[in-house]
Amino acid sequence: MPVEAGARYNRPLSMKITGIETFVVRMPLVYAGDAPLIGGQARTAIEMLLVRVATDEGITGWGEGFGHRVWPATRTAIEKMVAPLCLGRDPLAIHALMNDLMRALHGAGRSGPVVYALSAIDIALWDIAGKLAGLPLYRLLGGSSRPDLPAYASLLRYGKAAALEPRIAEALARGYRLIKVHEIEPGIIHAARRAAGDDVPLMVDCNCPWTVEEALAMCRALRDLGLAWIEEPVWPPEDHVGLARVRAEGGIPVAAGENVASVSEFRRLFECRALTVAQPSVTKVGGVTELRKVFDVAETFGMRVVPHSAYFGPGLLASIHVCAAQPREVWIERFYCDFAFTPFGAAIDPRGGRIAVPQGPGLGVDPDPDALKRLAIE
């Protein structure tokens, strides 16, 4: 539902956070034919973890922490560790608050659920800031007016060409001109190229399955496909030196970053020349604040950034806004799947291969309360 588009709040700038709530929704997938897979099992729904930050001025902000299968851990971190430290703080002093939270909680981990929780809070604070200013977030961040951005269809894993090919044809028919697949078998990836055609940029997301030698062997098997990038080919994901070797010797551009939890680690990846494309994830790296920093550091290294944004709420919306604030057009990842309905309606759906930049204040869209109730699982 739109957020009072164009409204400007004439409120005191002295505000306090008065409450933080979490919501978990499960959105059933609508699909024809074979279901996508996760861990070898059919995936029939996707979970989303939302957070609402309330203030004493009546302005609320919405954020999203990395959810999917790990939402119980992220939710616990928000409710038990992060939220108590936020109450009474100024929601507009975003940098000071986030710095204090990171320092206070670093002993619980500099990656994983605590950082996911901090990401959710940060996104919500920026939503509040935009609403108070009466500006869409991308304008608040210094971006010029931009109606939409190119979206790429990020297909889920199907594990067989016969199930994948119809989804690629369907995505192309809907206007997508950028396709990514989550497959690891050379034969299936070759079938994906045939289905997409030679002129459509094709990316392959592997989700960290191989040793460096195995990844290099796979690159040799895929080199003739003209891939736009191969994503996260190496296990473990923090093997920066191994990833740099794949980039240097594999003959295919390398993308990674969704499992990188800090700007400092991205800098190390840039310094060792491990990446062609950096993929920070707003719900895993520290929110809008940290995602902006990754763009800035990447600029100094001449590095391209295409954020990971496999989300369907504030995580996706925040990614769109940060990307829309950049001087050059940035691709937006949209998990290619359909739902009967979601709390954010058409705001998360591309049209003709492009996704709209919300023009309401803040993130531009609040979740529909009726949809939240219908889809809530706890």
FENLIN-V862125 format. One record per helix or strand of 3 or more residues. SS is the DSSP state (H for helix, E for strand). FROM is the first residue (numbers start at 1). LEN is the number of residues. If there is no record, write none. Layout:
ss->(SS/SS)
from->(FROM/FROM)
len->(LEN/LEN)
This chain:
ss->(E/E/E/H/H/H/H/E/H/E/H/E/H/E/H/E/H/H/H/E/H/E/H)
from->(17/45/60/68/94/113/137/148/161/178/186/201/212/229/240/254/263/287/314/332/345/354/369)
len->(14/11/6/19/15/21/4/8/13/4/11/5/14/3/11/3/9/14/11/5/4/3/7)
